[in-house]
Amino acid sequence: MRNATGAWADEARVYDAVQKMANDVIYAAIFLLLLSVPFAFCMERLLIGTTNIYKQIAYGACIFAVMALALWTFHPAFKISSSPLIIILAFAIILMSIVVISVVYSRFDTELKRIRSGRGSVEGASFARASVLMSAVMLGIANMRRRKFRTALTAITVVLITFAVLCFTSASRYQSTISLPVGIDSQYPGLLLRQRGFRWMPIEIIDSLQAAYPGKNFVQRWWTLDAWDNKNQVHLVVPGTQDPPARVLPLQAMLGLSPGESQLSPIAQVVTHFDRLEKGEQNIIYLSQATVDQLKIKVGDFIELGGIRLQLAGTYDATDFDQRVLMLSGSSIAPLKYTAGALDASGRRLTDVNVDSLDLDASASAAEADATYEHLTSSQFGIIPASVSRSLENSSLRTIGVRIADPELRPTERDQAVRTVVDDVVKRFALATFAGYSDGVKLVSASNLSSIGGGAQVAIPLAIGGLIIFNTMMGSIAERRREIHVYTSLGLAPLHVGALFVAEALTYGLIGSVFGYIIGQGAGTALLKMGWLGNVTLNYSGTSAMLTLSLILLIVLLSALVPARLASKIAAPSIERSWKVPVPKDDQIIASLPFTINRTAAEGVVAYLAEFFEAHQEGSIGKFSAGKVEGFAGIGEDGKPTRGLKTVVWLTPFDLGVRQHLLLLIHPGEFEEIYEVQVVLQRLSGDDGSWWRMNRSFLTELRKQFLQWRSLSPQRMKEYVEQSRAMFARVPDQVVTTDTGEEVRLV
């Protein structure tokens, strides 16, 4: 029976572990199929690079089909599943869900901005971060295409690193025990078993324990109470004739104890004549002195409980009982006081007694170690033998205690005896197990732990691979200095320039890791069948796949951080790494934005910005609100054309009352065909500090619009040019004074 119960416990744990592993393998296949979608896109751009969208989709679908076929050939997920096509269906559902969610979200975002702005089109009113990221990836792939041989060698390096990590590292799970100190001294060298939240335990556990550990006296503690209805109480009846009549006293619960309790707690020192229960006598009861006084009986009298005739064997003082009679865990031996909405340490209701409540994981055990529950006072219940409690309604087994070692043994011998039993018990039963050691009480639970092996063997290959990628990116920066300066002249911030190189490195990582994982798995399977790998086996779990790919991408990312920072320094060689708002002077901020525009663009960008400010007029929920927008175009005293916008701007939060006049000038710079952008802000209300700080967000939004302008299609730019010419044709003659004191005559 001992071996049988142990085998059942092992089978239950192993079955659960195998089922989770099978599901994990299937998750890995779906995860790899999802990663194959961006992989197919990158490979099509890298190997083919066609300009026809239909050919792009066709070639990308072919590359994805090849990778999916490779997975179908060697991955065990398609063999252990009874319906392999379900995996493909799951992938298709997830992929289509992502596409639909992205489309719906994009449409919702567009409509929300349209409603906010009151315009039919919002193309020029926002800065699309996703499009910038995609542009960075495309630029990185284009640079990789120009250097085919170096790209091939770098990709092969990442593939080999992935294969090495896949073959020589493994994430394994094993079962062990976790001990958490409770913080109290041990009353005896033994165990206390109970459920989380003192829920009921199946009676069969007693037979299993006695069969597994013969010769041990397992003390049972039963509760007779209705946890769902406090009004449903147990009634003590003192029989009587017509004169005097019978007396009835309701109690909240009954505590049923089996012989051996006096070896686990000092109950014999508190309850008089407790030796009668220890000798195995039946049909006896112990009550508090206050209860006895209410019933007006004495020791030796008979009372009835649930139709059973019991003799009052002894009494106890309620206060002394509550303070001294405690279990090994330090909590009271009394039944719980159930209240509406009471929760256990894991947040579940105490009255929830379904099958799932019999499980106890490591996290729940940690919470259970510090959990405190409210117990009944000893005047609210009586003590009866466990055999009597089992025959009553609403009775259930709640805790089990056992003394393991003889107190005459040395502390080390007692601890070893307790440790041997508790390690076996926690693996057999999913219970909260409190163990009494010489250094205190500990809550012990079995837990599935994880370990990663083989990390030392691949540390050097990982370092070499990272240095190779680092060297590749450094060489790319040295070759692309002129290109970096071009990006800067287009208005890209140093952070964006550095992001271009990070995106290129991550493209290397994505292509190399996915290709290395899928093809590496296939090659490993082939070598394994030919017997060339010896005892090396591959890990197909989803956890392993995510750990491997994440590790490779992390190595690639770390290798690209320093080159990306160097690229950002080249983009902005000055000490100041970011653009700052100029310091105000005489309630005026004069800022030259780091953008240059040609003559044609200068005509259209004014209408584009006018549309942007008009979108932030009445009912705006953005970072500012604009008033009436007016455009002007004229000739300065130097004979050069000048055009721009003027309006009044309120900055958020509006309760600060920050209001300013905006004058945006677009005029030729050092070269006649190259126009510069200048912003003049005049404070109208609000304190100086808030005005200056809040203008950073405002000017950042304005700078984003110039970046967005460069991403517009030529056709859209032409439309803005026509709008600008029409707007300037309606501008009346007036004179505007610029920040330099120059008077511009507007026509």
C-alpha positions in Angstrom: 0.0 0.0 0.0 2.9 2.3 0.7 4.4 1.7 -2.7 1.0 2.0 -4.4 0.2 5.4 -2.8 3.7 6.7 -3.7 3.3 5.5 -7.3 -0.1 7.2 -7.5 1.4 10.5 -6.3 4.3 10.2 -8.7 2.0 9.4 -11.6 -0.2 12.4 -10.8 2.8 14.7 -10.9 4.4 13.1 -13.9 1.2 13.1 -15.9 0.7 16.8 -15.2 4.3 17.6 -16.1 4.1 15.6 -19.3 0.9 17.2 -20.3 2.4 20.7 -19.7 5.4 19.7 -21.7 3.3 18.5 -24.6 1.4 21.8 -24.6 4.7 23.7 -24.3 6.0 21.9 -27.4 2.8 22.9 -29.3 3.1 26.5 -28.1 6.7 26.4 -29.5 5.5 25.5 -33.0 2.9 28.3 -33.0 5.5 30.7 -31.7 8.0 29.8 -34.4 5.3 30.1 -37.1 4.5 33.6 -35.9 8.2 34.6 -36.0 8.4 33.1 -39.5 6.1 35.9 -40.8 8.5 38.8 -40.1 11.4 36.5 -41.0 9.8 35.9 -44.4 9.3 39.6 -45.0 13.0 40.4 -44.1 14.3 37.6 -46.2 12.3 38.7 -49.2 13.6 42.3 -48.8 17.1 41.0 -48.4 17.3 38.3 -51.1 14.8 39.5 -53.8 13.7 43.1 -53.0 11.1 43.4 -55.7 9.2 46.6 -56.0 5.9 45.0 -57.0 3.7 44.6 -53.9 2.0 41.4 -55.3 5.4 39.8 -56.0 6.5 40.8 -52.5 3.5 39.0 -51.0 4.0 36.0 -53.3 7.8 35.6 -52.5 7.2 36.2 -48.8 4.5 33.5 -48.8 6.8 31.1 -50.5 9.6 31.7 -47.9 7.1 31.3 -45.1 5.8 28.0 -46.7 9.3 26.7 -46.9 9.9 27.4 -43.2 6.5 26.0 -42.2 7.3 22.8 -44.2 10.6 22.5 -42.4 8.8 22.8 -39.1 6.2 20.2 -40.1 9.0 17.8 -41.1 11.0 17.6 -37.9 9.2 19.4 -35.1 7.5 16.9 -32.7 4.5 19.2 -32.1 3.0 17.9 -35.4 3.5 14.3 -34.3 2.2 14.4 -30.7 -0.9 16.3 -31.7 -3.9 14.2 -32.7 -4.9 16.9 -35.2 -1.7 18.6 -36.5 -3.7 21.0 -38.7 -5.1 22.5 -35.5 -1.6 24.0 -34.9 -1.7 25.7 -38.3 -5.3 26.8 -37.6 -4.2 28.2 -34.2 -1.4 30.1 -35.9 -3.8 31.4 -38.6 -6.3 32.6 -36.0 -3.6 34.4 -33.9 -2.1 36.0 -37.0 -5.4 37.2 -38.4 -6.5 38.4 -34.9 -3.3 40.5 -34.7 -3.9 41.9 -38.2 -7.5 42.7 -37.5 -6.8 44.3 -34.1 -4.0 46.4 -35.6 -6.3 47.5 -38.5 -9.2 48.3 -36.1 -7.0 50.1 -33.7 -5.4 52.2 -36.5 -8.8 53.0 -37.9 -10.1 53.9 -34.4 -7.1 56.1 -33.7 -7.6 57.9 -37.1 -11.3 58.5 -36.4 -10.6 59.7 -32.9 -8.1 62.2 -34.2 -10.5 63.2 -37.0 -13.3 63.9 -34.4 -10.9 65.8 -32.2 -9.6 67.9 -35.0 -12.8 68.4 -37.0 -11.0 67.6 -40.3 -11.5 64.9 -42.8 -7.8 64.0 -43.0 -5.1 63.7 -40.4 -2.2 62.6 -42.4 -0.1 65.6 -41.5 -1.2 66.0 -37.9 0.6 63.1 -36.2 4.0 61.5 -36.0 3.9 57.8 -36.8 6.4 56.0 -34.7 5.6 52.6 -36.3 6.4 54.0 -39.7 9.7 55.4 -38.5 10.6 52.0 -37.1 9.7 50.4 -40.3 11.7 52.9 -42.2 14.7 52.2 -40.0 14.3 48.4 -40.6 14.1 49.0 -44.4 17.2 51.2 -44.4 19.0 48.6 -42.4 18.0 45.9 -44.9 19.0 48.1 -47.8 22.4 48.6 -46.3 22.8 44.9 -45.8 21.9 44.3 -49.5 24.8 46.6 -50.5 27.3 44.5 -48.6 26.2 41.0 -49.5 29.3 39.1 -48.4 29.6 40.7 -45.0 25.9 40.3 -44.4 26.2 36.6 -45.3 29.1 36.1 -42.9 27.4 37.9 -40.1 24.1 36.0 -40.6 26.0 32.7 -40.6 27.7 33.8 -37.3 24.3 34.3 -35.7 23.0 31.0 -37.1 25.9 29.1 -35.6 25.5 30.8 -32.2 21.8 29.9 -32.2 22.7 26.3 -33.1 25.3 26.2 -30.3 22.8 27.5 -27.7 20.1 25.2 -28.9 22.3 22.0 -28.8 24.4 22.6 -25.7 22.1 24.4 -23.3 18.9 23.0 -21.8 16.2 24.3 -19.5 15.1 21.4 -17.3 12.5 21.2 -14.6 12.8 19.1 -11.5 10.9 18.6 -8.3 12.3 19.8 -5.0 11.1 21.1 -1.6 11.0 24.7 -0.5 11.2 25.6 3.3 9.9 28.9 4.6 10.5 29.8 8.3 7.4 30.6 10.2 9.2 32.5 12.9 8.0 30.5 16.0 9.6 27.9 18.2 8.7 24.2 17.6 6.5 22.5 20.2 7.5 19.0 19.1 9.6 17.3 16.3 6.9 16.4 13.9 4.5 17.6 11.3 1.2 19.5 10.9 -0.8 18.9 7.7 -3.7 21.1 6.5 -5.2 22.7 3.4 -4.8 26.3 2.4 -7.3 28.2 4.5 -8.0 25.2 6.7 -10.3 23.7 4.1 -11.6 20.1 4.4 -9.3 17.2 3.6 -10.5 13.8 2.2 -10.8 11.1 4.8 -8.8 8.7 2.5 -5.6 10.7 3.4 -5.6 9.0 6.8 -5.4 5.5 5.3 -2.7 6.6 2.9 -0.6 8.1 5.7 -1.0 5.1 8.0 0.0 2.8 5.1 3.0 4.9 4.1 4.3 5.4 7.6 3.3 2.5 9.8 3.7 2.8 13.5 3.1 6.6 13.5 0.1 8.0 15.4 -1.6 10.5 13.2 -3.8 12.8 15.4 -7.0 13.9 13.6 -8.7 17.2 14.2 -12.3 17.4 13.0 -14.6 20.4 12.8 -18.4 20.2 13.1 -19.7 23.5 11.8 -21.6 25.0 8.9 -19.2 27.3 7.1 -21.8 28.7 4.8 -24.5 29.5 7.4 -23.5 30.8 10.9 -27.0 30.4 12.0 -26.9 26.7 11.6 -25.4 25.8 15.0 -25.0 22.6 17.0 -27.3 22.3 20.0 -26.5 20.8 23.4 -29.6 19.4 25.2 -29.7 18.7 28.9 -32.5 16.1 29.3 -35.2 16.7 31.8 -38.8 15.9 32.7 -41.7 18.3 32.8 -40.3 19.9 36.0 -37.6 21.0 35.4 -37.9 21.1 31.6 -35.0 20.3 29.2 -32.4 23.0 28.6 -30.9 23.7 25.2 -27.8 25.7 24.5 -26.6 26.4 20.9 -22.8 26.4 20.1 -21.1 27.5 17.0 -19.0 24.3 16.4 -17.5 21.1 17.8 -13.9 20.2 17.8 -13.2 16.4 17.4 -9.9 15.1 18.6 -8.3 11.7 18.3 -6.1 10.1 21.0 -2.5 11.5 21.0 -3.4 15.2 21.1 -1.7 15.6 24.4 1.6 14.8 22.8 1.2 17.6 20.3 -0.2 20.4 22.5 -0.5 21.3 26.2 -4.2 20.5 26.1 -4.0 18.0 29.0 -2.7 20.8 31.2 -5.7 22.9 30.5 -8.6 20.5 30.1 -9.4 18.4 33.2 -9.6 14.6 32.9 -8.4 14.7 29.3 -6.8 11.3 29.8 -10.2 9.8 29.3 -10.1 10.9 25.6 -6.5 9.8 25.3 -7.5 6.3 26.5 -10.0 6.0 23.6 -13.3 6.5 25.5 -16.3 7.4 23.4 -19.5 9.3 24.2 -17.7 12.0 26.3 -17.6 15.8 25.9 -15.5 18.6 27.3 -16.9 22.1 27.7 -15.7 25.5 28.9 -16.6 26.4 32.5 -18.8 29.3 31.2 -20.8 26.9 29.0 -21.2 24.5 32.0 -22.5 27.3 34.1 -25.0 28.2 31.5 -26.3 24.6 31.3 -26.3 24.3 35.1 -24.6 20.9 35.0 -21.5 19.4 36.6 -18.8 16.8 35.6 -20.4 13.4 35.3 -23.8 14.6 34.0 -25.2 13.5 30.7 -26.2 15.8 27.7 -27.3 15.1 24.2 -25.6 16.2 21.0 -27.3 15.4 17.7 -29.2 12.6 19.3 -26.0 11.1 20.9 -25.9 10.8 24.7 -22.6 12.2 26.0 -21.1 12.4 29.5 -19.4 15.6 30.6 -15.8 14.3 31.2 -14.1 17.6 32.1 -14.0 21.4 31.8 -11.5 24.1 30.9 -11.0 27.8 31.4 -11.8 29.5 28.0 -9.1 32.2 28.4 -6.4 29.8 29.4 -7.3 27.5 26.5 -7.2 30.2 23.9 -3.8 31.4 25.0 -2.0 28.0 25.5 -3.5 25.4 23.3 -1.9 26.0 19.9 -1.0 23.9 16.9 2.6 23.5 15.6 2.0 26.4 13.1 1.3 28.7 16.1 -2.3 29.2 15.3 -5.2 28.2 17.5 -6.5 24.7 17.6 -10.0 26.0 17.5 -12.2 26.0 14.3 -12.3 29.1 12.1 -14.8 31.9 12.6 -16.3 32.2 9.1 -17.6 35.6 8.1 -19.0 36.8 4.8 -16.4 37.4 2.2 -13.5 36.0 4.2 -10.5 35.1 2.0 -7.5 32.9 2.4 -3.8 33.9 1.8 -4.1 33.5 -1.9 -7.3 35.6 -2.2 -9.8 32.8 -2.5 -13.0 32.5 -0.4 -12.6 30.3 2.6 -16.0 28.7 1.8 -14.7 27.6 -1.6 -14.1 23.9 -1.2 -14.0 22.6 -4.9 -11.4 20.2 -6.1 -9.1 23.0 -7.2 -8.7 24.1 -3.6 -6.7 20.9 -3.0 -3.8 22.2 -5.0 -1.1 24.3 -3.3 1.7 25.9 -5.3 4.9 27.4 -4.0 3.6 31.0 -4.2 0.5 30.1 -2.2 2.6 28.4 0.4 4.7 31.5 0.8 1.6 33.5 1.4 0.2 30.8 3.8 3.3 31.0 6.0 2.4 34.6 7.0 -1.4 34.2 6.9 -3.5 34.9 9.9 -7.0 33.6 10.4 -9.7 34.4 12.9 -10.6 31.4 15.1 -13.6 30.9 17.4 -13.1 31.3 21.2 -13.1 28.1 23.2 -16.4 29.1 24.8 -18.1 28.9 21.4 -17.4 25.2 20.9 -17.0 21.9 22.7 -14.5 19.1 22.5 -15.6 15.6 21.6 -13.8 12.4 20.3 -13.0 12.4 16.6 -15.1 9.3 16.1 -18.2 11.1 17.5 -17.5 14.1 15.3 -17.4 12.0 12.2 -21.0 10.8 12.8 -22.4 14.3 13.1 -23.7 16.5 10.2 -21.4 19.1 8.7 -18.3 17.4 10.0 -15.0 17.3 8.1 -11.3 16.5 8.7 -9.3 19.8 8.8 -5.8 19.1 10.3 -3.6 16.2 11.0 -0.6 16.2 13.4 2.1 13.6 14.1 5.1 13.4 16.3 8.1 12.0 14.2 11.1 11.7 16.5 11.7 10.8 20.1 12.5 14.0 22.2 15.4 12.1 23.8 17.4 12.0 20.5 20.0 14.6 19.8 18.7 17.7 17.9 20.6 16.8 14.7 19.1 13.3 14.8 15.6 14.7 15.4 15.9 17.1 12.5 17.1 14.4 10.2 14.2 12.2 11.1 11.7 15.0 10.5 13.4 16.0 7.2 13.2 12.5 5.9 9.5 12.2 6.5 8.6 15.7 5.4 10.4 15.4 2.1 8.4 12.3 1.3 5.1 13.7 2.6 5.1 16.9 0.5 5.8 14.9 -2.6 2.9 12.6 -1.9 0.3 15.1 -0.8 -0.5 18.7 -2.1 -0.9 20.0 1.5 0.5 22.8 3.5 3.0 21.0 5.7 4.5 22.6 8.8 7.6 20.8 10.1 9.0 21.3 13.6 12.8 21.5 13.7 15.2 22.4 16.5 15.6 25.9 15.1 11.9 26.6 14.6 8.9 25.7 12.6 9.1 25.8 8.8 6.4 25.6 6.1 7.6 23.0 3.5 6.1 22.5 0.1 7.0 20.6 -3.1 7.7 22.8 -6.1 8.7 22.3 -9.7 11.9 24.2 -10.1 13.8 25.1 -13.3 17.5 24.9 -14.0 19.5 25.9 -17.1 22.5 23.7 -18.0 25.3 24.1 -20.4 25.6 27.9 -20.1 29.3 27.7 -19.4 30.0 25.8 -22.5 28.4 28.4 -24.8 29.7 31.5 -23.0 32.8 31.9 -25.1 31.0 31.3 -28.4 28.4 33.9 -27.4 31.1 36.4 -26.5 32.9 35.8 -29.9 29.6 36.1 -31.8 28.8 39.4 -30.0 32.2 40.8 -30.8 31.8 39.9 -34.4 28.5 41.7 -34.6 30.1 44.6 -32.7 32.9 44.8 -35.3 30.4 44.6 -38.1 28.4 47.5 -36.8 31.6 49.6 -36.1 32.7 49.0 -39.7 29.3 50.0 -41.0 29.5 53.3 -39.0 32.9 54.1 -40.4 31.6 53.6 -44.0 28.4 55.5 -43.5 29.6 58.8 -42.0 28.4 60.8 -44.9 25.0 59.0 -44.8 24.7 59.9 -41.1 25.3 63.6 -41.8 22.6 63.4 -44.5 20.2 62.0 -41.9 21.0 64.9 -39.6 20.4 67.5 -42.3 17.0 65.9 -42.9 16.1 66.7 -39.3 16.6 63.3 -37.6 17.5 63.5 -34.0 20.7 61.8 -32.8 18.5 59.2 -31.0 16.8 58.4 -34.3 20.1 58.0 -36.1 21.3 55.6 -33.4 18.0 53.7 -33.7 18.7 53.1 -37.4 21.8 51.0 -36.4 20.0 49.2 -33.6 17.2 48.3 -36.1 19.8 46.9 -38.5 21.4 44.8 -35.8 18.0 43.5 -34.7 17.3 42.5 -38.3 20.5 40.5 -38.2 19.3 38.9 -35.0 15.8 38.1 -36.3 17.0 36.6 -39.5 19.9 34.7 -37.9 18.0 33.4 -34.8 14.9 32.2 -36.6 16.8 30.6 -39.5 19.3 29.2 -37.0 16.6 27.8 -34.8 14.4 26.2 -37.5 17.2 24.9 -39.7 19.3 24.1 -36.7 16.5 22.0 -35.3 16.2 20.2 -38.7 19.9 19.6 -39.0 20.1 18.4 -35.4 17.2 16.0 -36.0 19.0 14.6 -39.1 22.3 14.3 -37.3 20.6 12.6 -34.3 19.0 10.0 -36.6 22.3 9.3 -38.2 23.9 8.9 -34.7 26.4 11.7 -35.2 25.3 13.7 -32.1 25.9 10.9 -29.6 23.8 11.5 -26.5 23.0 15.1 -27.4 19.2 15.7 -27.6 17.3 18.8 -28.6 14.8 20.7 -26.5 11.7 21.5 -28.5 9.7 23.3 -25.7 8.3 26.7 -26.2 10.0 28.0 -23.1 13.4 26.9 -24.5 12.6 28.5 -27.9 11.7 31.8 -26.3 14.8 31.7 -24.0 17.1 30.9 -26.9 15.8 33.5 -29.3 15.6 36.1 -26.6 19.2 35.4 -25.6 20.4 35.7 -29.2 18.5 39.0 -29.7 19.9 40.3 -26.4 23.4 39.5 -27.5 22.9 41.3 -30.8 21.2 44.3 -29.1 24.1 44.7 -26.6 26.6 44.4 -29.4 24.8 47.3 -31.3 24.4 49.7 -28.4 27.9 51.1 -28.4 28.0 51.6 -32.2 24.6 53.2 -32.1 25.8 55.7 -29.5 28.8 56.5 -31.6 26.5 57.1 -34.6 24.4 59.5 -32.5 27.6 61.3 -31.5 28.5 61.7 -35.1 25.0 63.0 -35.8 25.4 65.6 -33.1 29.1 66.3 -32.3 28.4 69.1 -29.9 28.4 68.7 -26.1 24.6 69.1 -26.0 23.1 65.8 -27.0 19.5 67.0 -27.4 17.8 70.1 -28.7 16.8 72.5 -25.9 14.4 75.4 -25.7 16.3 78.7 -25.7 16.3 80.7 -22.5 13.6 83.5 -22.7 14.6 87.1 -22.8 12.2 89.9 -22.2 9.2 87.5 -22.2 10.2 86.3 -25.6 11.6 82.9 -26.9 13.4 83.0 -30.2 14.1 79.4 -31.5 15.6 78.3 -34.8 14.4 74.8 -35.5 17.0 72.3 -36.9 15.2 72.0 -40.3 15.9 73.2 -43.8 13.4 73.4 -46.6 13.7 74.1 -50.3 11.8 76.9 -52.1 8.9 74.7 -53.3 8.4 73.0 -49.9 8.4 76.5 -48.2 5.3 77.3 -50.2 3.4 74.2 -49.1 4.6 73.7 -45.5 2.8 76.9 -44.3 -0.6 75.5 -45.4 0.4 72.2 -43.8 1.2 73.8 -40.5 -1.9 76.0 -40.7 -4.0 72.8 -41.0 -2.1 71.5 -38.0 -2.9 74.5 -35.8 -6.5 74.6 -37.0 -6.8 71.0 -35.8 -6.0 72.3 -32.3 -8.6 75.0 -32.0 -12.0 74.6 -30.3 -12.4 71.5 -28.2 -8.8 70.4 -28.5 -7.6 67.6 -26.2 -4.0 67.8 -27.3 -1.0 69.5 -25.7 -2.1 73.0 -26.7 -5.1 75.0 -28.1 -4.7 77.5 -30.9 -6.7 80.6 -31.8 -7.3 82.1 -35.2 -4.5 81.2 -37.6 -3.3 83.8 -40.0 -0.7 83.4 -42.8 1.5 86.1 -44.3 4.0 86.2 -47.2 6.2 89.2 -48.1 9.6 90.6 -49.0 12.0 91.6 -46.4 14.4 94.6 -46.5 17.1 92.3 -47.8 14.9 91.5 -50.8 14.4 87.9 -49.8 10.9 86.3 -49.6 9.5 85.6 -46.2 6.3 83.6 -45.3 4.9 82.2 -42.1 2.0 82.0 -39.7 0.8 83.8 -36.6 -1.7 82.8 -33.9 -2.3 82.7 -30.2 -1.6 79.5 -28.3 -2.8 78.2 -24.9 -0.6 75.5 -23.4 -1.8 72.6 -21.3 -2.5 72.2 -18.5 -4.9 75.1 -19.1 -5.4 75.8 -15.4 -2.0 77.4 -15.3 -3.2 80.1 -17.6 -0.1 80.0 -19.9 -0.9 82.0 -23.1 1.5 83.1 -25.8 1.7 84.7 -29.3 3.3 82.6 -31.9 5.1 83.9 -35.0 6.5 81.2 -37.3 8.8 82.4 -40.0 10.2 80.5 -43.0 12.8 82.6 -44.9 16.0 82.0 -46.9 19.1 81.3 -45.0 22.7 81.5 -46.0 21.9 80.0 -49.3 19.1 81.5 -51.4 17.4 78.2 -52.2 17.6 76.8 -48.7 14.9 78.1 -46.3 15.2 78.1 -42.5 12.5 77.9 -39.9 12.3 80.3 -36.9 9.8 80.5 -34.1 9.2 83.6 -32.0 7.1 83.1 -28.9 5.8 86.1 -26.9 4.4 85.4 -23.4 1.0 87.0 -22.8 0.0 85.4 -19.5 1.2 82.7 -17.0 4.4 82.6 -14.9 7.8 82.6 -16.4 8.9 79.1 -15.2 5.8 77.2 -16.3 5.8 79.0 -19.7 9.4 78.1 -20.5 9.0 74.4 -19.3 5.7 73.8 -21.1 7.1 75.1 -24.4 9.4 72.2 -24.6 6.4 69.9 -25.3 4.9 72.4 -27.6 8.0 72.8 -29.7 8.6 69.1 -29.7 5.2 68.6 -31.3 6.0 71.3 -33.8 9.3 69.6 -34.7 7.5 66.3 -35.2 5.3 68.0 -37.8 8.3 68.9 -39.9 9.5 65.3 -39.7 6.0 64.2 -40.8 6.1 66.6 -43.7 9.1 64.8 -45.2 7.1 61.5 -45.1 4.2 62.9 -47.2 3.8 61.7 -50.8 4.7 64.2 -53.6 1.1 64.4 -54.6 0.0 65.4 -51.1 2.8 68.0 -51.0 1.5 69.5 -54.3 -1.9 69.8 -52.7 -0.5 71.7 -49.8 1.4 74.0 -52.2 -1.9 74.8 -54.0 -3.6 75.4 -50.7 -0.8 77.7 -49.6 -0.9 79.8 -52.8 -4.7 80.2 -52.4 -4.3 81.2 -48.8 -1.6 83.8 -49.5 -3.7 85.3 -52.3 -6.2 86.4 -49.7 -3.7 87.9 -47.2 -4.2 91.7 -46.9 -1.2 94.1 -47.0 0.4 94.6 -43.6 3.7 95.0 -42.0 5.2 92.4 -39.5 8.3 93.1 -37.4 10.6 90.0 -37.0 12.8 89.2 -34.0 15.7 91.1 -35.5 13.7 94.3 -35.7 13.4 93.9 -39.5 10.1 95.1 -40.9 8.6 92.8 -43.5 6.0 94.2 -45.9 3.3 91.6 -46.6 1.6 91.4 -49.9 
